[in-house]
């Protein structure tokens, strides 16, 4: 009991061996296969609904009310006591442009050009990239590379801006909103199972560990019918 009293509920005592982050996707409904037919809205509408539900917290007005504008390209390091509530940087869904669901409320699913959102796992105190933003790339994991001919990334260059780090924990970083990278698959071969691997790239990132398919990367399958 006495030893427990020495631990802080806000931050881990030892952070000298912080693991590299894992990656998760949205939408995530039935495992890691996203399958639908463009001509059958009932097959892709659940994905669209899931995206809108997830991005509700990223609505521009919500972010403007709860969070502050930060300086891009540098870590947002906050001092003060561990128990002091920390400020959080705005991440507006409009930054996701064609994958924001604003102009195209179907996120490209109605056209057979689906958007997938990537989110790094939260790690208290972690500063990814060692001063250089972590970037994302996506490719066919194995098989015919021509099945994936065009991919767009949002925001702009498909990076996680440094200003969203470090994360200070759920008790003090109450309004923290994880940054996202949207991947827009604008040209995927129809009527094929296309295995995709999206990887994080940056200093300190591990993305090639065979025993962990989520560490620094995510593997999923696109199956788009006409």
N, C-alpha and C positions, 0 to 999 in steps of 0.2 A: 504493500500500500504506500509506504514511504517513497519507494522508487517511482511509483506511478505519479506521485505528486510532483516529481521533477520534470515530467514530460509536458510539453506544450500542446494544447488542443488545436493550435493554429498551424504549426509547421513541424515537420519531422525533425528530430534532433540531429540526425546525421544525413547529409545530402551530398556526400563526397563521391557516391557511386550511383548517381541517378541513371536509371536505365533510359536508353533512347526511346522515343515515343512510338507507339503503334498507330495504326490508321483504321478508320471505319468509314463506311459509305452510308449515304442516304440517297434514295429510299432503301430501306431494308425491311422487307416484308416476309418473304419465304425463302430464307437462305440467301446464297450469293449468286443466284441465277435470276436475271431480269429478263423475263420472257413475255412478249405480247405480240398481237397482230394489229397493224396500223388500221386496218379496215374494221376492227372490232373494238370500239371505245370501252366496252366493259372489261377488256383485258388490260388496258393501260390506265384506266381511271383511278384504280387503287394506288398506283404509284404517284400519280399527280396529287391526289388527296393527301398522301403521306408527305409529299414535298411541301405543300402549302401549310400543313400542320406544323412541320418542323421549322419552317421559315417565319412563322408568325412572330417569334421572339426577335427576329431580325428586321421587322418592318421599320422603315425609316423613322416614322413618328415615335415608335417605341424606343428606338435607340437614341433619338434626340432628347427624349424626356429623361432617360435613365443614365445615359453615359456621356462622356466628354469627347471632344475632338483632340486627337493626339498628334504628335509629330511623327510623320512616317520615316521609316528607315533607321530607327534607333530604339533600343529597349526602353520601356517605361518603368524605371526603377523607382519605387516609392519607399521612403524611410518611415520613421515613426515606430511606435510600439507594435508588437505582433498582433495585439488585439484591436488595433485601430482599423476601421473600415477603409478599404482601398478603393480608389477610383478605377473605373473600367473604360476602355476605349470603345468608341462606336464602331460597329461593323454593320453597315446598312445593306439590306438585301439588294438594293439598286446597284451595288458594286459588282454583283454577279451578272449584270447586263442581260444577255440573251438567256441566261439560266436563272433569272430572278423570279420568273413567274409573273412579272408585271405586264410586259408587252405581250408575251405569249403565255397565257395561263395554263397551257398544257406542258410547259417545259420541253417542248420539242417532241413529246411522245406521239402526238397526233400526226406528225410528219415522218416518224421513224428515225428521228434524230434526238435521242434522249439525252437529258442532262443528268449527271451523277455528281453528288457533292462529297468532297473528301474532308474529313476532320481528324486532326491529330488528337490523341489522348492527352488529357490534362495531367501535367506533372508539376507539382509545387516547386517553385524556384528554378525550373529549367529554362535555360536560354538557348534555344535551338540555333544551330548554324554558326555558333561562335562569332557573332557579329555580321554574318552574311545571311540573308533570308534563305530559308529552305525552299527549294523549288520542287515541282512535280512533273513527272513525265509518265505517259501511258503508252503501252504497246501490246501487241498480241503476245500472250505468254508463250504459247507454242502452237505451231500450225502455220497456216498461210498468212503471211504478213500483209498481203494485199487485201485481206478482208477488213482491214482497218485503214482507210485511206486518208481520213482527215479528222483532226481533233483540235478543238479550240479550248483555251483555258481562260478563266476569269477568277479574280480580277486580272486585268492585263496580261502579265507575264506568268501567271500561275505560281505565285509565291505566297508564303505566309509571312506577312509583314512583321518586322521585329517589334513594333510598338505594342503588340498584343502579349508580350512576354516581359518579365516572368509572371506566372500565375501564382497568386498568394493563398489559394485554398478557399473552399466554399463558405467558411465561417466569416472571413473578412472581405473576400472578393465577391460580394453578394451578387452584383449585377454583371459579372464577367460573362461575356459572350464569346465562345470559341470562334476564332477566325476560320473561314472556309476557303476551299478552292473548288470551283465548279469546273467540271470536265464536260464539254459539249461534243458528243460523238456525231458529227455532221455527215459522215459517210461510212456506214457500217454495212457490210455485205448482208443482204436479206436471205432468210431461209437457211441460215447456217448457225451453228453454235460457235461463238467467237470468244475464246478465253482471253480476258484482259488482265494485265498486271499494271497497276499504277504505283509508282515508287516515289519515295521522298529522296531528295538528293541534297546533301550539305555536310559540313564538317561534323563529325560525331554521330552521323546517322548510319545505322546498320540496316541494310535492306536485302541481304542475300543469305539470310540464315534459313536453311532448308527446314529446320524443325519448328519454325514459327512463321506462318504465312501472313501474320498481321504486323510483325515488327518492321517498321519502316516501309511497309508496302501493303497492298491489298489486292487479292486476286478474286475476280468475279467473272461471270459469263453473261454475254449479251446474246439473246435469241430473238431476232426481230422478223416477224413474218409480214407478208403483204396483206 
